[in-house]
Amino acid sequence: MKIITLHKSVLISTRLILASLFVFTAVQCSKDSPDEIHEHETINRVTLTVTGADGTNTDYTWNEGETEPTINLSANTTHRVSISFFDASDASDVEDITEEVIEEADEHLVFYEVSSASLSISSASNDVQDSDGIAININTEWTAAGASSGVVRTYLIHLPTSKTGSTRSSLGGGTDVELNFPVAIQ
């Protein structure tokens, strides 16, 4: 009787192991695997190009490991601002990731939160739009009111669940990049 019980337990254990291996293999080969949905690019450099009312461009660039630079804006003026994303892991071969973000406009959104500064940010007329006609904020207009200072928190969001929210938490999705640019309006 002991031998039969032992064989049944070995048989049951073997079946459990085989079933577990099948489930593990099925999950690993699933098309829903995160690696197949989105291969995260390395983004370790971000540049905001600010065009003033006089047409002068000023680049404000953050590199990984550095502090975000202070963006200087003229009071009572609207500035055109474009954002660019880079993989600068190899200094001799910097890759511009911006084009990929644009190509995947349905999957991305640039979101700005302004804190303390007298500043409003809106999509520019030449902004990139997704397939639903929603601007993704690659090109924006920053309207500076009176003299003030604050922070513009800048996000690149991947797979937002909404593109119409007014807070980061209301947009869902994952954060590819989050930066805090100090702003000085004079």
C-alpha positions in Angstrom: 0.0 0.0 0.0 2.8 2.4 0.7 4.4 1.9 -2.7 1.1 2.7 -4.5 0.7 5.9 -2.3 4.2 6.9 -3.0 3.7 6.4 -6.8 0.5 8.4 -6.7 2.2 11.3 -4.9 5.1 11.2 -7.3 2.6 11.1 -10.2 0.7 14.1 -8.8 3.9 16.0 -8.1 5.1 15.4 -11.7 1.8 16.6 -13.1 2.0 19.7 -11.0 5.5 20.4 -12.1 4.6 19.9 -15.8 1.5 22.1 -15.4 3.6 24.8 -13.8 6.2 24.7 -16.6 3.4 24.9 -19.2 1.9 28.0 -17.5 5.4 29.6 -17.1 6.2 29.0 -20.8 2.9 30.3 -22.0 3.3 33.5 -20.0 6.8 34.0 -21.2 5.7 33.6 -24.9 2.7 35.8 -24.5 2.3 38.8 -26.9 1.3 40.8 -23.8 4.8 40.5 -22.4 5.9 44.1 -21.5 9.1 43.7 -23.5 7.1 43.2 -26.6 4.6 46.1 -25.9 7.3 48.8 -25.5 11.0 48.6 -25.6 12.0 51.5 -23.3 14.6 53.8 -24.9 17.2 55.4 -22.7 16.5 59.0 -22.3 19.3 60.8 -20.5 19.3 64.2 -22.2 16.3 66.6 -22.7 16.5 69.9 -24.4 13.8 72.7 -24.3 14.3 75.2 -27.2 12.7 78.5 -26.3 12.0 81.0 -29.0 11.4 84.5 -27.8 9.2 87.1 -29.4 12.3 88.5 -31.2 12.9 85.1 -32.8 16.0 84.3 -30.8 16.4 80.6 -29.8 17.8 79.5 -26.5 18.4 75.9 -25.6 18.0 74.7 -22.1 19.5 71.2 -21.8 19.4 68.7 -19.0 21.9 65.8 -18.9 21.5 62.8 -16.6 23.3 63.5 -13.4 23.1 67.2 -13.7 20.7 69.8 -12.2 18.0 71.1 -14.6 18.9 74.6 -15.9 16.8 77.6 -15.0 14.7 78.8 -17.9 14.6 82.6 -18.3 11.5 84.1 -19.8 10.4 87.7 -20.6 7.4 88.9 -18.7 4.2 89.6 -20.6 5.4 87.6 -23.6 4.5 84.4 -25.4 7.4 82.1 -26.1 7.4 79.1 -28.5 8.9 76.0 -26.8 9.9 72.7 -28.4 11.1 69.7 -26.5 13.6 67.1 -27.7 14.6 63.7 -26.1 18.0 62.1 -26.5 20.0 59.0 -25.7 23.5 60.4 -25.0 24.9 57.2 -23.5 27.6 57.3 -26.2 28.9 60.9 -26.6 30.2 60.2 -30.1 26.8 58.8 -31.2 24.0 60.8 -29.6 20.6 59.4 -30.7 17.6 61.7 -31.1 14.6 59.9 -29.6 12.2 62.7 -30.4 11.3 61.2 -33.8 10.4 57.9 -32.2 8.1 59.8 -29.8 6.5 61.6 -32.7 6.1 58.3 -34.7 4.4 56.8 -31.6 2.2 59.8 -30.9 -0.7 57.6 -29.9 1.4 56.1 -27.1 3.0 59.4 -25.8 2.1 62.7 -24.2 4.4 65.5 -22.9 2.7 67.0 -19.8 3.7 70.2 -18.0 2.8 71.2 -14.5 3.5 74.8 -13.5 4.1 75.6 -9.8 4.3 79.2 -8.5 5.3 80.9 -11.7 2.8 83.3 -13.5 2.9 81.1 -16.6 0.4 79.2 -18.8 1.3 76.5 -21.2 -0.7 75.4 -24.2 -0.2 73.3 -27.4 1.2 75.3 -30.3 -0.5 75.4 -33.7 2.4 73.3 -35.2 2.2 70.7 -32.5 2.3 67.0 -33.3 -1.1 65.3 -33.0 -2.0 61.6 -32.4 -4.5 59.7 -34.6 -7.4 61.2 -32.6 -6.2 64.7 -33.3 -5.0 65.3 -29.7 -1.8 67.4 -29.5 1.0 65.6 -27.6 2.9 68.9 -26.6 6.1 68.5 -28.5 5.6 72.2 -29.6 4.0 74.5 -27.1 3.4 78.1 -26.3 4.4 79.5 -22.9 2.7 82.7 -22.0 4.5 84.5 -19.2 2.6 87.1 -17.2 4.3 89.4 -14.6 7.6 88.8 -13.0 7.7 85.6 -10.9 9.6 82.4 -10.4 8.6 78.8 -10.0 9.1 75.3 -11.5 7.8 73.6 -14.6 7.6 69.9 -14.0 8.0 68.2 -17.3 6.9 64.6 -18.0 7.1 62.3 -21.0 4.3 59.8 -20.4 4.1 56.5 -22.1 0.6 54.9 -22.8 -1.5 57.5 -20.9 -5.0 56.3 -20.1 -6.2 59.8 -20.8 -4.7 62.8 -22.7 -7.2 65.3 -21.3 -6.5 65.3 -17.6 -5.2 68.3 -15.8 -2.9 66.6 -13.3 -0.2 63.9 -13.7 -2.2 61.4 -11.7 -5.3 61.9 -13.9 -3.4 60.9 -17.1 -2.3 57.4 -16.0 0.4 55.5 -18.0 4.0 55.3 -17.2 6.6 58.0 -16.8 9.5 57.8 -19.2 11.1 61.1 -18.0 10.2 63.5 -15.2 12.2 66.8 -14.8 11.8 70.0 -12.7 12.9 73.0 -14.6 13.2 76.2 -12.5 11.7 79.2 -14.3 12.5 82.9 -13.9 10.1 85.4 -15.5 11.6 88.9 -15.6 
